[in-house]
Amino acid sequence: MNKNKSSTTILVHTAIGSGQESFKDHFSPCYKVTYQRLHITEHKIYSFIFCILKLFFILFLSILMAIQSPSSSTSFSYGFTYQVFISFRGTDTRHGFTGNLYKALTDKGIHTFIDDNDLQRGDEITPSLLKAIDESRIFIPVFSLNYASSSFCLDELVHIIHCYETKGRLVLPVFFGVEPTNVRHHKGSYGKALAEHEKRFQNDPKNMERLQGWKEALSQAANLSGYHDSPPRYEYKFIEEIVKYISNKISRQPLHVANYPVGLQSQVQRVKSILDNGSDDGVHMVGIFGIGGLGKSTLARAIYNLVADQFEGLCFLHNVRMNSAKNNLEHLQEKLLFKTTGSEINLDHVSDGIPIIKERLCRKKILLILDDVDKLDQLQALAGGLDWFGPGSRVIITTRDKHLLDHHGIEKTYAVKGLNGTEALELLRWMAFKSDNVPSRYKEILSRAVSYVSGLPLVIEIVGSNLFGKNIEEWKYILDGYDRIPNKEIQKILRVSYDALEEEEQSVFLDIACCFKGHGWEDAKYMLHAHYGHSITHHLAVLAEKSLINQYREYGCVTLHDLIEDMGKEVVRQESTKEPGERSRLCCQDDITRVLRENTGTSKIEMIYMNLHSMESVIDKKGKAFKKMTKLKTVIIENGHFSEGLKHLPRSLSVLKWKGCLSKCLSTSILNKFQNMKILTLDDCEYLTHIPDVSSLSNLEKLSFEHCKNLITIHNSIGHLSKLERLSVTGYRKLKHFPPLGLASLKELNLMGGSCLENFPELLCKMAHIKEIDIFYISIGKLPFSFQNLSELDEFTVSYGILRFPEHNDKMYSIVFSNMTKLSLFDCYLSDECLPILLKWCVNMTYLDLSYSDFKILPECLSESHHLVEIIVRYCKSLEEIRGIPPNLGSLYAYECKSLSSSCRRMLMSQQLHEARCTRFDFPNGTELGIPDWFEHQSRGDTISFWFHKEIPSISCIFILPERRWASNFSLYVNGYEIEIGCYRSQRLFPDHITLFDMKLEELCKGQHMYNMDKGLLKSEWIHVEFRSKDHENSVYAQMGIHVWNEKSNTEEENVVFTDPYLKKQRLVEVGVSVENMDQNLLLEFVVVFMVMTVMILIIGIMGGYRFMLSVTNL
């Protein structure tokens, strides 16, 4: 056969022989095929074709076995038992690097598996270790000098790579004292060790297959990005870098399930089997039901974490019952659409949302969980039918009402089980001792405690918290109290935990259970502070420690379990079971209606929370029932009207929050009696037109008139309330003048939504406590000189308004806000005269947003803003010139600024502007502009690439999109793996716009698992860097350019090239019978040969057929 150096040779082992021969006897000698000139003798064609068919048959069997092989089950605890699994050679690194790495990981709270039984290891890997691998999230194989000499380590690695391939787990190799290329190509100590294994296994076919698996696993692991201890550096720094990367990877946690998820895994698997039962393409709804406290929501969160990665869209709607009552179903529909599609859609009615949900989600594979559903209309609005969602979607509903599921046609259901005795004992041990190590003397009394908790996880948590830190005698005393209460009366069991609180802690808990569930934490704390006259933060912490309340992270609101809420309300009800007017708190709407109608209120009532149905909103024309409530301190009315308004409310009142009050004005004579009032909130009072003299409210700390759209006047006394800390007046349409403010104690000022307000209020004194001012939808005719009294202002935002300054007032230039870092003037008709004044004010700002403004020039004084790093001037369509560039500017976003001059655009693309910094500039493309010449590599398409192999370069890139083509952004790939590029992806690419950015790859890729930073790797291999422009999954055509900044190099060898350096090299690849050994390039070459041979055979067949037809015709 012709040995042409430029040809690619494929060595193919064929299996030719009779069916009665053994498999290994089927191998014939090697056939060489050169496909450049195709010198192939005729008698070998048939043998070669048979070889090809044989190989495809083996490939088919391999794929079939892979498809049919069952996947390992996922363990619980966020889907993983261990966050990190370390595979290592004990004799090499146990008492050094690996031991230190393990300690560093565990010190960071990262649950790490490390095998401590090195001396007891045999040749076979144990089932328990395989289980630990299956239940681990991230793997760190530590490749040391003698790693490959251990068959145990190699078997571990094979299973790790299996998890990497089949479950998408992360493998982060660490090369400690070895070169990655030696591991990858089986050289050095790794080659010697594998040769020794091969020598041992040469007469054992089974172990030879095992050896082949080891080689493949080593090569595959070494091809993954990891860490190399070269160049030499301090070990602790090397470990710190690894731990930091691991910490970042696991920082984005799934939903919180439970602190101690005892007995949950088996139920998770049962529900998952129900979810999996049926067609993968079908849509399934599953109902989870049971009484309160069983852990339905906890189970749903665990299922969500386990299966979430399988879906295109995810939505977990917490507490549908409460949120639908509080925020209406339209809000939940909007949230469902936002979480699954990212679209912010405002809905006016539930009926509007149903077709939109069906249209947007019917083609997407969705996981939707509706937690705590209690009404059929909630299901009809959020998951009305199976045809709402795309193939493979799953909908999970948790509810207390099994009938609700039946009514909605949900056939797949699961009844949540309580914990059995063993599980309850385990959870109680953890709650009562915070450890699994329980003194033996507690064994008997623990068994006694378990008998009282009824298998309800919530009850166990509360009882365990109540027993925590107590000695045996205290346990007996508490349990003796339980003895007097029947086991089935869960409310009374919870009452024992309540009784363990101090008196005022009990009172705060009852307030929360009756009146503040669902309120924002800050709002609730502020009202409770006013109610008690002092801070109650400590009491809230105690209640949280006792598991009586918790703060829900997503909403930032006060939450507590339904059982505990019911228990608190029952405590209040027991104060007077027959006469609600004799209780300390009124929150049951039927009880409130009765008290007010029958005028049975008493001095025992201290707090009222009223949210009546619309048909019952007017229940007492004069509200005289309040007169008898002489100790009433807090009134929260979200729906309830009285003809004489505040007239009969007692003077003891400290907090009044009345939403939708029908009064047209507040009477000064009425307000005079509320000298103890600290919070007055009258929001959404559409008939309120005047705020009278409020000087008598000398103790007022918070005053709010939000969305009182017909408000016309506010008395000047509002500006002299010396203790006022929070003032909010928003959504007013007719108020033209705001009184002067001399409020030295003020911390929050909210004046949003006053379209007719002519001037910002005069500030009569220093207001050093205000850090942020947000002004929305206000046409401020003139910003007064006294604005400087906001001396400690950090952020100033004006949006959708008009901002002007007094004319010919040079004093405005002298104002300086030294602490202000963020200035946002969004769509406020900013003129060229105002802009220099504002820029002079904010000499230390770091962020400037002037979007949608009418100015023409960014003045030269902008260059004096040495701390400014980001400028946004989107849709400033009159902007022509940028005369000043801050010296440390990093980002400039000038979308749709189409009036920019050509000279300005060229200035923004100047090489000098980008050379000394890391920047991103976005601005419109000019018709005469193209990619500047200093970008030495330019292309047209959807990708642009370069290769480097010595030093990591700093680069500048430019993208120019054509008209009417959007791109979600660009992506960066290093050696085929996508790198997270953070802030570079925070903005979209606009049509007919230029995006020019600089990046330092060394900083960007630090810690990424896609490629290593060690110099040895960079010197031996070319690293491929590719940028792609795309809109979601679709490629976008663009003009692109790359410039590499000059590096200092000790050699003349080229570091960066723009064509694939590997295309110049000759490659000889061996392909054996084992199809798994083929890499992608080899498979490509193999396919080429096969296609050429197939075409030749077809041509020969056609020619033969043609000749046959001719001969027949001649006959």
Summary of the structure (lengths in Angstrom):
residues: 1115
radius of gyration: 36.8
end to end distance: 42.0
largest distance: 125.7
contacts: 3494
relative contact order: 0.05
helix: 39%
strand: 19%
